[in-house]
Amino acid sequence: MDHPGADGARRIGPYTLLGRQRSVGGSEVFAARTDEGLLVTVTVVGPELAADTGFRARFRAAVEAARTLSDAFLVPVVDADADAPVPWLVTEFTAGLPLRQAVDRHGPLSEPALRVLTDGLARGLAALHAAGTVHGGVSPDSVLLTMDGPRISALGIVGAPGCPAPASTDDVFDLGSTVLFAASGDEPDTDALPVSLREVIDGCLYPEPPDRPTAEQLVDYLRRQDLPALSGSWLPPAVTADMAAATAAVGSVSAGGGDRGPFPPPPVVAVGTGVSRRKLIFGLAGGAAVLGGAAAALAFTRDSSPAPDGRAGGPASTARPTSPSGVRSSSASSASPSSTDGPEPIVLTGPDAAKAWSGTGKHAPTCLEASDKVIMVVTDTATSFLDAATGRSVFPQLNTINDSGTTSGKYPTAYADGVFYLLCDTPSQLGMLAAFDAASGKAKWATKMADVDPGDSKHTAMYLSNYVAVAGNTVYVCGQVLEMDGKFSAESPSTGYIRAFNAATGKRLWQVKGTDINNVLVPPSGSHLLAASAVPGRRPGRVQMIDAGRRGARGWKVSVPHAAYYFTTGWPLTCYAAGLFLFAGGNGDTLFAVDTSTGSEKWRQRFEAKNGDQAQIGAPFSSLDGATVYVPVGSDLAALATADGTLKWVATLDGANDMGGSNMFNASLRISGKSAQCSADTVFATDSAKTLWAIDAATGRARWKYSDPGQPDVGFRWTVGGDRVFIASHLTMTAIAAHGR
């Protein structure tokens, strides 16, 4: 056949091509179907490489070797034809997103994700090399990110025209380059690598091939760091949303990578085969593991002057402190380094929480919502209501369910003014928004959410509901619009929507959608919402006021450069407090406070890592009275006065997380879904070691900590109601008073 990329031919061998996915090293990759209807991936070798002397022989030998391979990080070979006019390779279809697209659109990966990426690639290459073959094509374009880890094909399209056959050391160099790209983007910067990976990736990039470690030695190095099995989602919700969109475009029903299960345990390495000091300088005594990626202490500068145009969002112009210690506050308008020391960071330590009550149910909760008197517990079989003081059932069960529940990108429950709200299904209806009276447990109303736009056979749009929120007498449902037109591009921004309903009746009031609506902040009162836009490619994002009083009309907007990491789909990563919207701007290291009505900047605060690394603000949140804004940055949580950004206190975490790196606040990792909440006088926040902290809002000191050794891999679910926090871990519900008594 002719080259598919040249004339749009629809078949190659016995496979029907559905659409081109990407180019890798001059070859083209297509989604395809077998005659039996199974999805596969077809790689068509580029004409220059196909004409190269010796390529077909190498390709044929590599195919034979790859057919025998089986590894969790390798995509199996299904079929190939090295003798066709245009050689081609068929592998199992893997629902995922190329690493390059993920980084271009959403920014560099976090340290835990980088460690998972490195470990998975090393294990996949180790399996290839042990079979006597090489990949020859590891790159940001060929590595797929899936829900349960990275994947590479069991066979790369090896070799470039006119070049010698690649060696295993070339694969290791390519691995290092790929991880470096994942950490820093298109401008390679080894300083962007976390400490836990810096030496190992530097070793992969040694100019002399013999000095590079082997893939097996890389696996050994990471094993010595006690890298645990993958638990929970390793990718941000924006990337998983893109996976779903890309997969839907070719007709798959899942955004996962197949039923592969969790990461396998690291292989046992024989004594004496570890990484040598020349290849990877361990610097260890007695075999102790390096706990890398230490979160830097923060330096902090303040600038109450608005940007030249009166709007926020540009790169911060505040001066760097000359000798930062902990967190510092200074006036950027001063030309001299006359900053004064702020409060000393408080290392969180406290007693284990005393439980108010604990009980066991028949079904694991998928989401929780609570008032000061009642807890709404939703499972995949029913909705129940418990007395907040005792844990006993108070109302009859309802047949409303939510299978997926609360996730990093979804929060399907809300409570306001004596009413619970739930995005749910019933035995006879899917996609419902329901309201329940908290005093009786009875349904007040239920509204069917129209989840598909009308359309002909060529085009429809599906509405994915991410979360529900309440402001005054209006209920809002926000989510993502998935265009089912068979087209997908990482350079195209995603489309979001807002739907408004009458809180008393459930009647739909208005709807807006657009690429300028990616996630939406709904304040508890007022008519001004804040939408963050999608970020196509490397172009700037923006925040924009949505005027609910004018049926969703767009208001002021502020451009926010370098914001791809921040404006994800799902739960909003912005904040409201006392008439101000707050969001990260600059290079992600500056918190801007703007007037909700006008967008005019009131103040800004810039954070700097004490070790000189780039600081990145997580998801800010506010106290119930709006007087204080809490800003998570790595292992630190800073409390600022909403009125002017003055620093009140800084609490900091110590120790390691469950991935072997530094322990950080989940809210700082830009993991959405209410990973920090407040009661009247207590701040509750979870960390990456799966611990819930109760912090005195006045002092920043820990009241207590809670951790369940038997909790699910993704952590426990929790919510705050009144002066209690309620925790669901597997089948067990636990209540703890804010003061621990």
Protein Blocks (a to p, Z undefined) as FASTA:
>chain_A
ZZfklnopabecjbdcfbdfbdcehiacdddddfkopacddddddfklmmpghklmmmmm
mmmmmmmgccfkbccdfbdcfkbmbacddddddddddfklmmmmnopadfklmmmmmmmm
mmmmmmmmmnopafklacfklpccdfkbccddfbdcehiehiacddfklmmmmmmmmmmm
mmnojadcfklpcfklmmmmmmmmpmblklpccfklmmmmmmmnopacdehjfbdfklmm
mmmmmmmmnopabfbebjebpadddddddehiaccfklmcnkpghhiacdehiacddddd
ddfbdcfkopahiacfbdcdfbdghjadddfkbmbdcbccddddddddddddddfbdcdd
fbdcfbdcddfkbccdddfkbccdddfklopafbdcdfbdcfklpafkbcfbdceehiac
dddddfkbghiaddddfklopafbdcdddfbdcddfkbccddddfbdcdehjaccddddd
ddfehpacfkbccddddddddfklopafbdcddjklmbccddfbdjbdcdddddehjbcc
ddddddfkngopacdddddehilmmmcghjdfbdceehiacddehjopaccdddfklopa
fbdcddddfklpacddddddddfkopaccddehjbccdddfklopafbdcddedjdfkop
acddfklnopghijaccdfkbccdddfkopacdddfknopafbdcddfkbcfkopaddde
hjbccddehjbccdddfklZZ
